[in-house]
Amino acid sequence: MSSTFHHDRSIAVYEPTITGLPPLRRYAASVWERRQFIWHLARTDMKSQHYDTVLGFVWLVADPLLLAATFYLIRAVFKQGGSPDQNRYLIAHLIMGVSFFYFVRDVLQGAAMSISKNKVMVLNTGAPRGVFPVVALVRATFDLIPALVVYFFVHAVLRQPWGTSLISLPLALVLLGMFSFGVGLALAPAVVFVPDVGALLPYVVRIWMYVTPVMYAVSEIPAGVRPLLSLNPLFPFFAMLESIIQGHQPSMGDVVASTLWAVGALLVGTIVFLLRERDYAVRL
């Protein structure tokens, strides 16, 4: 009895190109063909962080809540007073801000560290290297889901407004994910070629959080400081999110600015990542 084995997996062949970039349509199709591998790798990554246990899942939800509580205590010390309505809004804003910034952090750092973190697979598989940043994006998205459930529960308990503005929330999250993913892609080669960048990145991201409307609302920023803080690429994204949770449609200016940052970051990040893809195995 004989058996025939069919191997459908494509072989990675690096051919010279004028631009140094692989054919993007073929490359995207190659990444899509490995969607099951991406899913299983993301699940394995989550299990390694004990997210399949009760305590691990509880910590996934409790971590942003504890940081939001810390920010609230800091605000209570340095800014006394406030009506009950203002305090309820502040709590909702802090949980929202921390949860979504954690999403930014996880996508950005996960994509940036994806090549160096998966060194063994990069050296021993023919999969396109773009698979590994996508794994980080998938994992961060699944980590965000329980945080969103908790936030909406808190939103309801604190009697915050509900409105048609929630229709804009998926758009805001997609744009935020595109921007974070693009920045992570752009940083991935730097992490491979200069390992100190990976060690410094968490501190840079933490500082970035303090200049982003997370611990404070956009409406609380003094007029003299707002032009400076608005230079922060994350500013329009969090301004959009703040409007949405207040029950207002985000301004067209914030939507346009967020879209430009998201598309620009993703385009630049993709080009930078792919231009150096052939060098990763040599530098690892």
Sequence and secondary structure as in RCSB ss.txt:
>XXXX:A:sequence
MSSTFHHDRSIAVYEPTITGLPPLRRYAASVWERRQFIWHLARTDMKSQHYDTVLGFVWLVADPLLLAATFYLIR
AVFKQGGSPDQNRYLIAHLIMGVSFFYFVRDVLQGAAMSISKNKVMVLNTGAPRGVFPVVALVRATFDLIPALVV
YFFVHAVLRQPWGTSLISLPLALVLLGMFSFGVGLALAPAVVFVPDVGALLPYVVRIWMYVTPVMYAVSEIPAGV
RPLLSLNPLFPFFAMLESIIQGHQPSMGDVVASTLWAVGALLVGTIVFLLRERDYAVRL
>XXXX:A:secstr
                 SSS   HHHHHHHHHHTHHHHHHHHHHHHHHTTTTSHHHHHHHHHHHHHHHHHHHHHH
HHHS    HHHHHHHHHHHHHHHHHHHHHHHHHHHHHHHHHHTHHHHHH  S TTHHHHHHHHHHHHHHHHHHHH
HHHHHHHTT    GGGGGHHHHHHHHHHHHHHHHHHHHHHHHH HHHHHHHHHHHHHHHHTSTTSS GGGS TTT
HHHHTTSTTHHHHHHHHHHHTT    HHHHHHHHHHHHHHHHHHHHHHHHTGGGHHHH 
